[in-house]
Amino acid sequence: METYSFLRAMADSWFLLAMTVGFLALCVWAFRPGSRAMHQDVANSIFRNDDRPADPNPAKKEA
């Protein structure tokens, strides 16, 4: 069997299966029970050091 034919057969069957299993594993890992707190912490991390609300009109400066 030629190398190209062998690699093509592997890509058509086993690599497709491996990619599908990997995708499903990543989905299960992302939505696993107990990860909600971690996701909320990451989502709110950009607000962690805010001490006050944002300036409603930052272009207007008081002289």
C-alpha positions in Angstrom: 0.0 0.0 0.0 1.3 3.4 -0.8 2.0 5.9 2.0 -0.6 8.4 0.7 -3.3 5.7 0.5 -2.5 4.6 4.0 -2.5 8.1 5.5 -5.7 8.9 3.6 -7.4 5.8 5.1 -6.2 6.7 8.6 -7.4 10.3 8.2 -10.8 9.2 6.9 -11.5 6.8 9.7 -9.4 6.9 12.8 -8.5 10.6 12.8 -12.2 11.5 12.4 -13.1 9.3 15.3 -10.3 10.8 17.4 -11.3 14.4 16.7 -15.0 13.6 17.5 -14.0 12.0 20.8 -11.7 14.9 21.6 -14.4 17.4 20.8 -16.9 15.6 23.0 -14.4 15.3 25.8 -13.8 19.1 25.7 -17.5 19.8 25.8 -18.0 17.5 28.8 -15.0 19.1 30.5 -16.3 22.7 29.9 -19.8 22.0 31.1 -18.9 19.5 33.9 -20.8 19.8 37.2 -19.0 22.0 39.8 -17.3 24.2 37.3 -19.9 27.0 37.5 -18.0 28.8 40.3 -14.8 28.8 38.4 -16.5 30.1 35.2 -18.2 32.9 37.2 -14.9 33.9 38.8 -13.2 34.1 35.4 -16.1 36.0 33.9 -16.0 38.6 36.8 -12.2 38.9 37.1 -12.1 42.0 34.9 -14.3 43.8 37.5 -12.3 42.6 40.5 -10.3 45.9 41.2 -13.1 48.4 40.4 -13.7 50.8 43.3 -16.3 53.0 41.7 -18.6 53.1 38.7 -17.3 54.2 35.4 -17.4 57.9 34.5 -20.7 58.4 32.6 -19.1 61.1 30.3 -15.4 60.6 30.2 -15.0 63.2 27.4 -16.3 66.1 29.5 -13.5 67.3 31.9 -14.1 69.7 34.7 -11.7 72.6 34.7 
